[in-house]
Amino acid sequence: MITGPQSPGVKSQMIFSCQQHVDFIADIIDYAHGCQMRRIEASRMAEMAWVQHNNEVADSTLYPLANSWYMGANIPGKPRVFMPYVGGVQNYVAKCNEVAAKGYEGFEMSA
């Protein structure tokens, strides 16, 4: 899945977002390969920090008040969590670039 939950995919120009995601994925795979790593996973702390940031950004809008699939309301019993990132594509790309510049900070890699 390229433009998944908590990315700006569905709230942006999809072709641009897909290309940015593909580039990030290709770059991190290349980085891991260069370090002779075979496994890449977001750390639990980085994942929780992004979810918190995504929720803070969403909570500054009216989106979380809607009973929509953006909140997971279309799946009975699913916890309500805002799905897309609405902080702007430019902010999302800047965060991805920052993560990459810091040696993919927030990702755990292993051989």
Short mmCIF file of the C-alpha atoms (twelve columns), coordinates in Angstrom:
data_MODEL
# 
_entry.id   MODEL 
# 
loop_
_atom_site.group_PDB 
_atom_site.id 
_atom_site.type_symbol 
_atom_site.label_atom_id 
_atom_site.label_alt_id 
_atom_site.label_comp_id 
_atom_site.label_asym_id 
_atom_site.label_seq_id 
_atom_site.Cartn_x 
_atom_site.Cartn_y 
_atom_site.Cartn_z 
_atom_site.pdbx_PDB_model_num 
ATOM 1   C CA . MET A 1   0.000   0.000  0.000  1 
ATOM 2   C CA . ILE A 2   1.654   3.207  -1.116 1 
ATOM 3   C CA . THR A 3   -0.562  6.035  0.166  1 
ATOM 4   C CA . GLY A 4   -1.832  4.492  3.350  1 
ATOM 5   C CA . PRO A 5   -3.383  5.750  6.554  1 
ATOM 6   C CA . GLN A 6   -2.046  9.001  7.972  1 
ATOM 7   C CA . SER A 7   -0.504  10.137 4.726  1 
ATOM 8   C CA . PRO A 8   -1.915  13.076 2.763  1 
ATOM 9   C CA . GLY A 9   -2.778  10.800 -0.180 1 
ATOM 10  C CA . VAL A 10  -6.565  11.140 -0.317 1 
ATOM 11  C CA . LYS A 11  -6.457  14.840 0.606  1 
ATOM 12  C CA . SER A 12  -3.885  15.759 -2.050 1 
ATOM 13  C CA . GLN A 13  -3.113  15.400 -5.705 1 
ATOM 14  C CA . MET A 14  -2.819  11.601 -5.669 1 
ATOM 15  C CA . ILE A 15  -0.238  11.256 -8.448 1 
ATOM 16  C CA . PHE A 16  2.142   13.622 -6.653 1 
ATOM 17  C CA . SER A 17  1.625   11.866 -3.318 1 
ATOM 18  C CA . CYS A 18  2.087   8.415  -4.837 1 
ATOM 19  C CA . GLN A 19  5.334   9.539  -6.484 1 
ATOM 20  C CA . GLN A 20  6.619   11.040 -3.230 1 
ATOM 21  C CA . HIS A 21  5.782   7.827  -1.370 1 
ATOM 22  C CA . VAL A 22  7.430   5.624  -4.017 1 
ATOM 23  C CA . ASP A 23  10.559  7.797  -3.941 1 
ATOM 24  C CA . PHE A 24  10.738  7.621  -0.129 1 
ATOM 25  C CA . ILE A 25  10.244  3.846  -0.133 1 
ATOM 26  C CA . ALA A 26  12.846  3.314  -2.873 1 
ATOM 27  C CA . ASP A 27  15.322  5.541  -1.042 1 
ATOM 28  C CA . ILE A 28  14.904  3.791  2.318  1 
ATOM 29  C CA . ILE A 29  15.242  0.371  0.655  1 
ATOM 30  C CA . ASP A 30  18.409  1.571  -1.072 1 
ATOM 31  C CA . TYR A 31  19.710  2.959  2.237  1 
ATOM 32  C CA . ALA A 32  18.969  -0.301 4.062  1 
ATOM 33  C CA . HIS A 33  20.559  -2.343 1.286  1 
ATOM 34  C CA . GLY A 34  23.682  -0.178 1.479  1 
ATOM 35  C CA . CYS A 35  23.837  -0.901 5.228  1 
ATOM 36  C CA . GLN A 36  23.306  -4.623 4.511  1 
ATOM 37  C CA . MET A 37  19.955  -4.552 6.283  1 
ATOM 38  C CA . ARG A 38  17.060  -6.714 5.168  1 
ATOM 39  C CA . ARG A 39  14.271  -5.562 7.469  1 
ATOM 40  C CA . ILE A 40  12.807  -2.085 8.013  1 
ATOM 41  C CA . GLU A 41  10.082  -1.251 10.488 1 
ATOM 42  C CA . ALA A 42  8.868   1.941  12.117 1 
ATOM 43  C CA . SER A 43  9.735   2.006  15.804 1 
ATOM 44  C CA . ARG A 44  6.789   1.898  18.182 1 
ATOM 45  C CA . MET A 45  7.754   5.317  19.590 1 
ATOM 46  C CA . ALA A 46  7.959   6.907  16.131 1 
ATOM 47  C CA . GLU A 47  4.626   5.352  15.185 1 
ATOM 48  C CA . MET A 48  2.946   6.653  18.337 1 
ATOM 49  C CA . ALA A 49  4.456   10.132 17.845 1 
ATOM 50  C CA . TRP A 50  3.143   10.305 14.272 1 
ATOM 51  C CA . VAL A 51  -0.341  9.153  15.322 1 
ATOM 52  C CA . GLN A 52  -0.349  11.827 18.031 1 
ATOM 53  C CA . HIS A 53  0.784   14.504 15.573 1 
ATOM 54  C CA . ASN A 54  -1.787  13.375 13.003 1 
ATOM 55  C CA . ASN A 55  -4.544  13.562 15.616 1 
ATOM 56  C CA . GLU A 56  -3.437  17.005 16.808 1 
ATOM 57  C CA . VAL A 57  -3.515  18.325 13.250 1 
ATOM 58  C CA . ALA A 58  -6.905  16.717 12.594 1 
ATOM 59  C CA . ASP A 59  -8.317  18.018 15.879 1 
ATOM 60  C CA . SER A 60  -7.660  21.567 14.667 1 
ATOM 61  C CA . THR A 61  -10.290 20.931 11.955 1 
ATOM 62  C CA . LEU A 62  -13.910 19.841 11.860 1 
ATOM 63  C CA . TYR A 63  -13.065 16.497 10.251 1 
ATOM 64  C CA . PRO A 64  -13.076 14.461 13.496 1 
ATOM 65  C CA . LEU A 65  -16.647 15.593 14.191 1 
ATOM 66  C CA . ALA A 66  -17.947 13.866 11.067 1 
ATOM 67  C CA . ASN A 67  -19.259 10.329 11.109 1 
ATOM 68  C CA . SER A 68  -17.249 9.306  8.031  1 
ATOM 69  C CA . TRP A 69  -14.719 6.798  6.794  1 
ATOM 70  C CA . TYR A 70  -12.057 9.425  7.568  1 
ATOM 71  C CA . MET A 71  -12.660 8.433  11.203 1 
ATOM 72  C CA . GLY A 72  -13.100 4.725  10.513 1 
ATOM 73  C CA . ALA A 73  -16.836 5.064  11.216 1 
ATOM 74  C CA . ASN A 74  -17.672 2.779  8.282  1 
ATOM 75  C CA . ILE A 75  -16.357 -0.264 10.195 1 
ATOM 76  C CA . PRO A 76  -18.490 -1.284 13.191 1 
ATOM 77  C CA . GLY A 77  -16.484 -1.523 16.400 1 
ATOM 78  C CA . LYS A 78  -13.386 0.115  14.911 1 
ATOM 79  C CA . PRO A 79  -11.741 2.692  17.193 1 
ATOM 80  C CA . ARG A 80  -12.267 6.203  15.856 1 
ATOM 81  C CA . VAL A 81  -8.937  7.533  14.599 1 
ATOM 82  C CA . PHE A 82  -8.569  10.173 11.908 1 
ATOM 83  C CA . MET A 83  -7.103  8.423  8.874  1 
ATOM 84  C CA . PRO A 84  -5.636  10.961 6.378  1 
ATOM 85  C CA . TYR A 85  -2.959  13.552 7.143  1 
ATOM 86  C CA . VAL A 86  -4.368  17.067 6.707  1 
ATOM 87  C CA . GLY A 87  -1.310  19.040 7.765  1 
ATOM 88  C CA . GLY A 88  -0.412  19.749 4.153  1 
ATOM 89  C CA . VAL A 89  1.621   17.887 1.588  1 
ATOM 90  C CA . GLN A 90  4.518   20.324 1.999  1 
ATOM 91  C CA . ASN A 91  4.712   19.576 5.751  1 
ATOM 92  C CA . TYR A 92  4.471   15.838 5.146  1 
ATOM 93  C CA . VAL A 93  7.244   15.931 2.540  1 
ATOM 94  C CA . ALA A 94  9.390   18.086 4.863  1 
ATOM 95  C CA . LYS A 95  8.956   15.526 7.671  1 
ATOM 96  C CA . CYS A 96  9.863   12.640 5.344  1 
ATOM 97  C CA . ASN A 97  12.946  14.562 4.169  1 
ATOM 98  C CA . GLU A 98  13.925  15.263 7.784  1 
ATOM 99  C CA . VAL A 99  13.584  11.573 8.679  1 
ATOM 100 C CA . ALA A 100 15.744  10.598 5.695  1 
ATOM 101 C CA . ALA A 101 18.368  13.269 6.453  1 
ATOM 102 C CA . LYS A 102 18.705  11.845 9.965  1 
ATOM 103 C CA . GLY A 103 19.500  8.347  8.694  1 
ATOM 104 C CA . TYR A 104 15.834  7.294  8.694  1 
ATOM 105 C CA . GLU A 105 15.293  8.256  12.297 1 
ATOM 106 C CA . GLY A 106 12.325  6.407  13.728 1 
ATOM 107 C CA . PHE A 107 12.937  3.275  11.695 1 
ATOM 108 C CA . GLU A 108 14.496  0.111  13.025 1 
ATOM 109 C CA . MET A 109 16.578  -1.886 10.574 1 
ATOM 110 C CA . SER A 110 18.084  -5.325 11.003 1 
ATOM 111 C CA . ALA A 111 20.012  -7.866 8.973  1 
# 
